[in-house]
């Protein structure tokens, strides 16, 4: 089985880290195609996973984009579809790892006559996705995907509620290697260094983004006992630096 993986991002978000772990098992029979250059491409190369960047022009459609904003990206999408379709002729299956990759992958699957697998990592809610983008994802997945992988039951339920076909979906939880997270460290000493010896600690591990809800945790802290502390691990990746700065200013108050 030769797999053509598609991902629009050159940055290392959660979906990209997942694909980095997955693709290494198929490195002799796969190609990862990116629509933007960046650290993700470098990480793939370090693991000797075949990778190709098709364009240096960022994909401008966001989760909350509206219809006319989406149309503005057609001049980027059409050339990508043509290139991906040509590459796909040398592979057995197209695997779209993100919603933006789904748009290109769905159209390329028609031209190349290759089956499409869509991996849905996000909950398709109206809080975070514009109606047109949510509807587009459901229509393309229903019509063109042979299989829709969701990373949780909540993601699956939201997809079905938005009109997705249940019989095409399968929940596959993100795997990880426990050994990577087993570290030799004295927790008591670490708590002392961070001045957390007598405090209840809440950890939040993700990129800094309204989608991830760090601001909600900050609000919740105001209702918690004084000995409660939150630690945020992550950074802004996709044009969300203003949000990260706002969080920083709120923690300094």
Secondary structure, DSSP 4 states (H G I P E B T S, - for coil): --EEEEE--SS--HHHHHHHHHHGGGTTSEEEEESS-SHHHHHHHHTT--EEE--SS-----TT--HHHHHTTHHHHHHHHHHHHHHHTTSSEEEE-SHHHHHHHHHHHHHHT-EEEEEE-S---TTTS-HHHHHHHHHHHHHHEEEEEESSHHHHHHHHHTT--GGGEEE-PPP--GGGG-----HHHHHHHTT-TTSEEEEEES-S-GGGTHHHHHHHHTTS-TTEEEEEE----SS-HHHHHHHHHHHT-
